[in-house]
């Protein structure tokens, strides 16, 4: 059995030449090229996929090789998994699999007797072997080709850095070095996963945040690592859609992922290594700026302008203003795509991934000494956030929108924190609080959208009196709803003051 450790990176198809000319690779004369054809097998009910097993035949010259992989861990593009290889002699043979439980499972008639070809990959691989010093050797694999299944096809364009010897740090060091000139964000969807999606005709869709599998027995640092890696995955799984599709939900989910990561950095600040957050916050602010421009204009069109245009379909001033906003929206989307295609985006994810693979986040037994338990830590931080919200509620004024905006941000931070610690909160109390917070956040968000819409609308209208009249129409149409939301502020503040958090730490004070 071999243990494969590799970092997979996405590479745009038009950047292969730039990679080949990169000084780190161009000076390496000993490079090889292979044409690789692989066929992946599973049962029609996807039994192997559900079990986290890959079964592949790959052609080598005139022979075929059988490979079995167990997907043990894959986070931030870094995969660590065992694999078993053997010659394929016209039938599947699982006798060489050292894991007895897996071997017996594969040999069952329900599995071995029902295997069928699911998808095929066909690509050209260019390989370099780099000596990074201090016994760190890395295979660099550039793959370009296609995946096919059920009459459907997708392109392959990716880079894999496979560790032959040395530490994982060397993988990230090389990735960051290559990524100074090239956009190389981590690649989260493997060829196999993309092949399964083709076979199942799974349509692309925006990805929402899921539940983070933290446990009360984790240290605060270990919990932060899981949360941060989940935020980075949430961000990157929406990247391709934000770059290549017009659905604004992809950009929205990337914003949510970035905000969740920022909230986690703030939540765990007392236990994070010195300088950790400072390495991530500046590029995160740049990313939020690009994502925010497009998202604000999307909301302006969908929530503010579109309802009025629907109610007044024959009003030409609204049509002209909508056209001006649309032009700005397309420009903002183009700017967002430009930022997401730049090396800086990949550098942010690789820097974060590299930091999270080092001490004190891994092998952190010494770092955990003297640290509070995760339950103690979470309980204290949640109550601190709740205290801050109550202070903001006391300071909130109906006639001062920024105070309501600050309150909404505080509510959002507490909501994210409770979602992070959801698996540790007993019963349904956490779900109940999250629903109440989400409702308050949504209502205050509507008020904030209306309060900030006027300024953005005037920017879009410019000095054109025709378009400024349309802005006045929109303001008048939304006036009653704005007044109703403001009138309900006292009830919202009352609901906030009635918030109560479940106690996570039951130990005596």
N, C-alpha and C positions, 0 to 999 in steps of 0.2 A: 504494500500500500504506500502510495506517495501522498504527501501533504502539499497541496498547491496553495501558495500565497501570491496573489496578484492584485494589481490596481488597474481597473479598467477606465479608460477615458474616451470621451466622445471627440471626434475630429471631423470638421466640416469637409465635404468631398473636395472642395476647391482649395484646400490647404495642405494637401499631400506633398506638393512640391516644396512648400516652405518647410515642412518637417524634414524632408530629405536633405535640404540645404542647411539645417540647423547644425551649428558647429559641434554639438555633442555627438551627432550621428555622422555628419559628412566626413569627419576624419577617420571613421572606422571603415577600413577597407574590407574587412572580413564580414560580409553580410550575405545572407542566403535568401533565396526566394523559393516558395513552394506553392503549388496549386492544390488546394485542399477541398475535397468534397466529403460531406458528412451527411448521414441519414440518422434521424432521431426516431426512437421507437417508444410506444406506450400502448396501453390498452385503450379501447374506444371510450372507456369511462374515465380515462386519465388517472389510473390508479398510481402510476409512478409519480406523476406531477403532484398529486395530493400528498404523497409520502415524502416529497422533497428529494426524489431520485431522478437522475438523468441517465439514459441509456443511449449510447451513440456508437455508430459504425463510421469509421473514417478511412478513406482510401489512401494507401501508401504505395505508390507505384502500381504493381499488379496485385497487391494484397490489401486486405482490410483488417483493421484493428478495432477491437471492441473496448469501449471505455464505459465505466460506471462511476458516477460522481454522486456524492451526497452533499447537498447544499446546507452545510452546517452554519455558516455565518456569512452575511454579505451586508456591509454597512458603508455608506458613503463611497461606493465603488470598489471598496477593498473586500476581496473574497478570500476566505480560508476554508478549504474543504478537502477531505480525503478523496482519492480516486484510485480505481483498480483498472489496470489495462492488461489485455491479453490478445493474442492473435485470434482472428475470427475464421473458423474452419467450417463455413457453410451452415453453422447452427450456433445459437447462443449457448455459452458455457459460463456458468456462474460459480464453478467450483473453486476458482482462485480468489474469491471474495473472502477476506479474512474475518469480516464481521459475520459471525455465525447467524445471528438473528436476521440480518439483511439477506444473507445467502439463502437461508431457508425460505424467506418470504419470496424472493425472486424465483425460486425453483418450483413454487406452487403452481399447479395447473391453471389456476385462476389468473396467474400472471404470465408465466412462461408460455402457456398455451394460447394466449390471446394477444400477443404482441403484434403490432402492425406499424408500418412506417407512417409517421405523422407529418414531418416536414423535412426539408433538405436545406443545407447551406452550401454555397459554392463561392469560394473567394480565393484571392491571391494574397499570400502572407509574405511580408518581408521581415527578416529577423536579424537583429544585431545582438551580440553579447558584449555587455559593457562591464569593465572592471572599475568599480567606484572607489577602490582603495579600502584598506582595513578589512580585507576579506569580504567585501560587499560586491557580489556579482549579480547582474540583472539581465534578463532577456527582454529585449524590446521587440514587440510584435505589432506590425502595422497590417491591418486586415482591410481589404476592399473587395466587395462582391455583392452577393444577394442571398436572401432567404426566400424560400418558396414553399407554399402549401395550399392545397385546395384551389389551385388556379390563381392564387394571390401571391404578390411578390413585394419585398421591401429591400432597401439597400443596406449594405454593411459598410460602415466607414468608422473604424475605431482603432484605438491604440491600447495595447496591454503591456504593462510592466510586470514581469514575473520575477519573483525573488528566487535566485538560485542559492545564495548564501548571504549571511549577514542579517541586519536588522531591518524592520519595516520602515524605519526612519529614512533609509536610503531610497526606498521607492518614492516617498513623498519628496525627498530632496531632488531627485531626478525629474519628477513630474513638475515641480515648481520651477526648475531650471528650464525645461522645455516650454512651460506655460508662460514664460516671460514674453515670448514672441507670438505664441499661438493660443487660441482659445481651447483649453483642454479641460472642460468640466468633467467631474466623475460621471461614469456611465452606470446607471443603476439597473437598466433592463438588459439582461444577457441575451445572446443570440437565441438561446433556448426559449426564454420567456417570450421573445418577439415571435418566434416560430409558433409557439402554442397560441398566441393571440391571432396569428394569421389563420391557423387551422380552425380556431373557434369563431373566426370572424368577429372578434371583439373590437367594437369601435373605440377610437381614442376618446377620452373624456377627462375633464379636470379632476384632480385628485384632492380630496379633503383630508384634513388631519385626522388621524386615528388615535386610539388609546395607546399610551406609552406603557410598555410592560415593566414598570418599576415595582419593587417589592419592599415591604417594610424593613426587611433585613438588609437592604442595600445601604451603603454609606451615602451621605449627601453628594459626594463627588461622583460616585458611581451612578446615582440617579440623574445628576446633571448630564453626565456623558450620554446616557440613554436618551434623555430628552433632547439634547442638542443634536445628536445624530438623527433623531426622528424629524426634527425641524429642518435639517439640511436635506434629508430625503424628500420631505414634503415640498421643499423649495424646488429641488431638481426634477422631481417627477412631473412638474408643471412647466418646466423650462421649454421643452420641445413644442408644446402647444402654444405657449406665449410667443415663440419665435415664428411659427409656421401657420398658425390658425388665428381667425378673427374673433373667436369666442372670448369675450372679456373676462370670463370666469377664470381662465388660466392666470391672467395677470392678478386678479383678485386673490387667488389662492397663493400666489407667490408673495404677495403683500402680507397675507395672513401668516405664512410660514416665517417671514422675516420678523414680523412683530412678535410671534411666539418665541423666536430665538432671542430677540431683544428682551422680552419679558423674563425669559429664563436666566439671562445674564444678570439682570437686575435682581431677580429672586435669590439667586445663589451667590451673589457677590461676596458675602462674608467668607465663603469657603473656597473661592476660586483663587488660583495662583496669581501672584502679583503680575500685572501687565497682560494677563490673558485677554480680558475684554477689550483692552485698548488696541490689540492687534486686529480685532474684528469689526469694531464699531465704525471706523471711518469708511471702509468699503461698503458696509451695510447701509450707511446713510446715503451714499451715492446710488446704491441700488434702489432704496426706497424713494429717492427723488425721481428716478426714471419711471418706476412703477406707479408712483403717485400721480404724475401728470396725466398719464393715460387713464387711470382709474377715476380720477376726479371728473374728467370730461365724459367718460362713460356714464357715471352717475348723473351728471348734469343733463345729459341727453335723455336717459331712460327714466329718471325720477322727477325731473323738473320741467323739461321742455316737452317731452313726448305727451304727457297727459293733457297739457294745454293745447298742443297742436291737434290732438284727437278731438278735444271738445270744440275747437274752433277751426275746422278743416279748411275753411275758405278764407283764412286770414293770411294774405301774402307776406306780411311783415314777419310772421312766425316762420314761414317757409324759408325766407331769406336768412333769418337768424340761425335756424337749424342748419342751413347750408354752411354758414360761417363757422359754426361750432364743429360740424363734421370735418371741415378742412383742418381745423386745429387738432381734432381727434386723430385723424389719419397721420398728421405730422408727429403727434405725441407717440402714437403706436410705432411709427418708424424709428423714433428716437429710442424707445424702449427696446425694440429689436436690435438696434445698433449696439446699445449698452450690453445686452445679453449675449451678443456675439463677440464681445471684446475679451482679451486675455484676463482683464481684471475680474470678471465674473468667475471664471474658473479658478483664479488665484485665491479668491475669497473662500470657495468651498474646499480647495486643497489645503489652504492654511489652517482652516478650522479642523479638517480631518486629521491633518498631521499633529496638531496640538492635542487632539482627543485620543491619539494613539500612544501618547507618551505618559510618563509619570507626571503628576500624581494620579492621573485618571486610570491608568492600568498599573497592575502590581502596586496598589496603593495602600498596602497594609500599614506601613509606617506613617503615611500621611493621614490615615484615619484615626491614629492615636490621639485621644483628647478631644475628638470631634463629637458633637451631639449625635444621637441616633437620628435616622431620617424622620421618624415620627415627631421627635422633639423639634427638630429643625423646621419641618413643614408647619407644625402647629404654630410656632412662634412667628414665622414669616407670614402665614395667612392672617394671623391676628393683627400683625403690623399693617398689612395692606387694608384690612377692614377698618382699622383705626384711622388710616389716612382717608378712606372714603367718607367716613363720618365727619371728619374735619372739612373735607371739600363740600359735603352736603350742607354743613352749617354756614359755609362761606358763599354758597351758591346764591345768585341773585337773578331774578327773571329779567331785569333790565340790563344785565351784563353777560352777553353770550359767552365770552371767554371763560367765565366761571363754570358755566354748564358744560363747556367743552372739556375743561380739566376734570370735572366730575365723571364725564363719560370715559375718559382715558383711565382714570382710577378704577372704575368698574370693570373695564376691559382687562386690566392687569390682574385684578383679583379673579376674574373668570378664567383666564388662561392658567393661573396658578392652581386653581381648584381642579381644572381639567388635567393638569400634569399629575396631580396627586390622587386623581379619581380612584384608581385601583385600591388605594389604602383607606378610603373613606367608608365607614360602615353603612350598610343598608342603602337606602335611596336618598339619604339626606344630601349627599353631594349633588346628585342629579337635580334635586329640588332647588337647591341654591343656584346651580348653573342656569336652570331655566329662568329663575327670577332675574338673575343678573343679565342674561341674554335679552330678556324682554326690556329691561331698563336701558340697556345699551342700545337696542334697536330704536326705542322711542326718542332717546336723547340724540341718537344719530340722525334721525329724520329732522329733528330741530336744527342740528348743526348743519345739515345739508342745505336746509332752507336759509339759514342765517348767512352761510358762506356763498350761496348761489349768486346773490346780487353782484358781488364783486367780480366773480368769474364771468358772469353774463356781460357785465359792462366792458370787461377786457375783450371779450369776443365781439361785442358790438362796435368797439372802437369809437370813432367820432361820427359815425354814420347816424344821422337823426332818425332815419327810417328803422334801423335796427334797435336804436335806443327806445323807440316807441314800443317795439316788441318786448323789450325787457320790462317796461312798465306794465304791459298786458300780463306778462307772466307773474309779476309781483302781485298784481291785483287778483289774479285767479287763485293763487296760493295763499292769499291773505287770510281767509277764514280758517284754513287748516293750520297755518302758523299761529294764529291767535288761540285756537283750540289747544294746540300742543303747549303753548306758554301757560294757558289757564290751568292745565293739568300738572304743572310743575310742583305745586304744593303736595299733591297726592304722591308724586314720584319721590319727593324728598321724604315723605312719611314712610313709604315702602322701604326706602334705603335705610332709614333709622331702625326699621324693624328687622333688618337682616341679622341672622344668627348663624354661626359656623359650628359644625360638629367638632367635638374635641378629639383630636388624633392622639395626643399624648396623655395617657391615663396614669402616668407615674406620679407619685406625690411630689409636690413642689419642694 
